[in-house]
Amino acid sequence: MLSLQHLLQISTRDHDHLCPRQILGVRIGLAGMQALGYDEPPGNKRLLAIVESDGCFADGVSAATGCTVGHRTLRVEDYGKVAATLVHVASSQAVRVVPALDVRERAAAWVPDEPRRYFAQMQAYQTMPDDLLLTLTEVQLMIPVEQLISRPGVRVNCAICGEEIINEREIVSQGQTVCRACAGQSYYQTPMSLPVFSLQELTY
């Protein structure tokens, strides 16, 4: 059986403190795994976690599930929400786990002798039962899990910028294989008037 306190220590390795969102991340990760039939992280990329915000919360989910960005088993869909969807890769069964809508009020009632809301949450989120703390909903992914994970070792080059694209993230547009940036789905913009520098040119 996984120890909550041990998982919280893992979550705080890269932080200088423990916070309520880390605790929620661990609890959400544990509850999602259990709903899919796992008592501990299954490994071998059998579990996918999709978190809806980054930061401390994501670290908590990662600590509980063993899912990481480096292993391509942790994805961030930044909706700005403390929520995560856990996916059983083989079956595509998925469960979305969120805190109860009034979780802060429930935390205050759970620890009535602690008037400081932050510390009440710290205590309550570690001890409240799942049915009071969390809401679990079975969901269906809009994108097949096979497409989310993709196949390793697949590489193509963008027909416009020439940069390499991995993990089957290319787009075919007007008969050309292009990257998402060149297809107009970029998170950045490079004005045509600005020069592109090499690393050597940027060395002082």
C-alpha angles and dihedrals in degrees: 000000000000116000115231092209092051091050091049089053089053090049093052096048092100095037132067094226145022117249136186093255092057089052091049089049092054093045092047091049092050094046093048092050092049091050088056093048100261122128091183137012106297098208124198090088092286092133129055123194121199112192123195098213137026129227128059094346092059090050089055093052090047093050092052099042103031088231114142139176089237092059090043091238095110121065129182118216097178106217091144091246134129092233139112137191117213116203129199097219098205096051100025088230107155134189126190116211125196135164116264109273092245095037094134092054090047090051092052091050091046092056102032094164092061109078094181106090096209094054092042088056091047091056100037097048089058097049109028115105117251094251091059097039104040146036118214122197127179108231139181119231117240089212118048113253090235089060092047092053096034125180124299121238097029111134133173134164125237111250091219110038097019094226119143119256121203136185094038093285094138124116126216108221124173090343094309128110106229140166121252092254093056089044089061097258097109127136089209138049129215110199110221090230094061119086122236112232129206120226089251091056091050094053111111 
